[in-house]
Amino acid sequence: AHEIRNPLTAIKGLVQLLARGDHDERTMKRLGVVLAEVGRVEDTLAAYLGYARPLAALRPAPIDLGDLLRDLAALLEGRAGAARVQLRVLAEPGITVLADRQRLQEALLNLASNAIEAMPDGGGLDLRAAAIAGGATIDVIDDGRGMGPEQLARLGTPFETTRPGGTGLGVAHAKAVVAQHGGRIVHTSAPGRGTRVTLTLPAEPGGALPDGEAADRR
């Protein structure tokens, strides 16, 4: 994965440089597709690396979840545009948790990328954050094809996926990261009705979950 990542970074940088030039609309769309596909390969590499190595120790710091989601939307902008997916960030101001920003962003990037993949004909992707007693929630909501009970039951199992070219590692990695923070992930979905992924996080790693349960201290 590391050997692939280095030339991929060079390719991405050169395509981004080309995209800044003056091109016709057709060429710009093609460059956007290239960047989106590079991003997809990067996500796959990140998923394999995250699964293959043990979770690193957390480096918690105060995080404004609204800022985190806006940064995430910026990362997804090119891919979402190529897929004709409209991104919306809805976050109450001042929602702060103590968490490892990089690891949490990796988890959300996996989940949001899956949401975009579930909307091959375009659609809407909402990234929401809300404060609740003892912590906060983050929702990743798409209006894509959705999943049935059997798919939901297998979700998060490594190498179990119905998506062509998928690995099943993105959700597994996201669940591990959220559990490491003492939180949990719940998927709600139905065929043809989209999917909502809800992350519930305590105010700080190892703290009490919002429903009063003890947080997972792994």
Secondary structure, 3 states (H helix, E strand, C coil): CHHHHHHHHHHHHHHHHHHCCCCCHHHHHHHHHHHHHHHHHHHHHHHHHHHHCCCCCCCCEEEEHHHHHHHHHHHHHHHHHHCCEEEEEEECCCCEEEECHHHHHHHHHHHHHHHHHCCCCCEEEEEEEEEECCEEEEEEEECCCCCCHHHHHHCCCCCCCCCCCCCCHHHHHHHHHHHHCCCEEEEEECCCCCEEEEEEEECCCCCECCCCCECCCC
